[in-house]
Amino acid sequence: MSLSQTVQTNLIHYNSWTGVDVVTTSNQSFLCGYPPAKLDERDPPNRKEWVVPRSMADHSVTTKEIQSWFDSIAKSDSRPSRVTLALVNGDGTVVYYFVHDGVVKPRQN
C-alpha cells in the first residue's frame, strides 16, 4: 500500500473523513477531504482540509519544501491557510500536525 493510500485509509476508516481524494502534482501527492467535525474551533463548518503524507523515515522537512506544498495546492485549488502533515511510521501508525502558511525559518542570533 502506498503512503497516500495508508493515510487515505486512516482518514476514512479511523477518523471518519468523507470525500477523501488523492491529488497528485508533478512532484507530490496530497489528500483533500472533509473531517466529521471542525479541526479547530475557529474553522468554518464543512471546511475542505489538505493533508500531506510523509514517511517518518524521510529526511527532515525544510521551509522551502513547506512553501512548495502551499504553492502546489494553490495551482489546483485556492491556497489554504494550513495543511495537515501526516507522518506515517514503519508500523503504519499515522500522526497529524498542522502546518500553517507563512512558516519561516527562525532568525539566528
C-alpha positions in Angstrom: 0.0 0.0 0.0 1.4 3.4 -0.9 1.9 6.2 1.6 -1.1 8.1 0.2 -3.3 5.0 0.4 -2.2 4.4 4.0 -3.1 7.9 5.0 -6.4 7.8 3.0 -7.4 4.6 4.7 -6.6 6.1 8.1 -8.6 9.3 7.4 -11.7 7.4 6.1 -11.8 4.4 8.5 -10.3 5.6 11.7 -11.0 9.4 11.6 -14.4 9.2 9.7 -13.5 11.7 7.0 -15.6 11.9 3.8 -14.8 12.7 0.2 -11.1 11.9 0.6 -9.3 12.2 -2.7 -5.7 11.9 -3.7 -4.5 14.9 -5.7 -1.1 14.4 -7.5 1.0 17.2 -8.8 4.3 16.9 -10.7 6.3 16.1 -7.6 3.9 15.5 -4.6 0.7 13.7 -3.7 -1.8 15.4 -1.4 -5.1 14.3 0.0 -8.1 16.5 0.4 -11.3 15.8 2.2 -13.8 16.7 4.9 -13.4 15.8 8.6 -16.6 14.9 10.6 -16.1 18.0 12.8 -14.1 21.2 12.8 -10.4 20.6 13.4 -10.1 24.0 15.1 -12.9 25.9 16.9 -12.3 28.9 14.6 -12.8 26.8 11.4 -15.9 27.4 9.3 -18.2 24.3 9.0 -17.5 21.9 6.2 -14.0 23.2 5.5 -12.0 21.2 2.9 -8.8 20.1 4.5 -5.5 19.3 2.8 -3.2 16.6 4.0 0.5 16.0 3.1 1.5 12.3 3.6 5.2 11.8 4.6 7.1 8.8 6.0 8.9 9.3 9.3 11.9 7.8 7.6 12.1 10.7 5.1 14.6 13.5 5.5 13.7 16.5 7.7 11.2 19.0 6.2 12.6 22.3 5.1 10.7 25.7 5.0 11.3 25.7 1.2 9.5 22.3 0.9 6.6 23.5 3.1 6.3 26.6 0.8 6.2 24.2 -2.2 3.2 22.3 -0.7 1.2 25.5 -0.5 2.2 26.6 -4.0 1.3 23.2 -5.5 -2.1 23.1 -3.8 -2.8 26.7 -5.0 -2.3 25.5 -8.6 -5.3 23.1 -8.3 -7.5 24.9 -5.7 -7.4 28.0 -3.6 -4.4 28.4 -1.3 -5.2 27.0 2.1 -4.2 28.8 5.3 -2.9 25.5 6.7 -2.2 21.9 5.7 -2.1 18.8 7.9 1.2 16.9 7.8 0.5 13.2 8.1 3.6 11.3 9.4 3.5 7.6 8.8 5.6 5.3 11.0 7.0 2.0 9.8 4.2 0.1 11.5 1.5 2.1 9.8 0.8 4.4 12.7 -0.2 7.9 11.5 0.2 11.1 13.5 -1.0 14.5 12.3 0.3 18.0 12.7 -0.9 21.4 11.5 1.5 23.4 9.3 0.4 27.0 8.7 1.1 29.0 5.6 3.9 31.6 6.1 6.1 29.4 8.3 9.6 31.0 8.3 12.9 29.8 9.5 13.9 31.4 12.8 16.4 34.2 12.8 19.9 33.2 14.1 21.2 35.4 16.8 
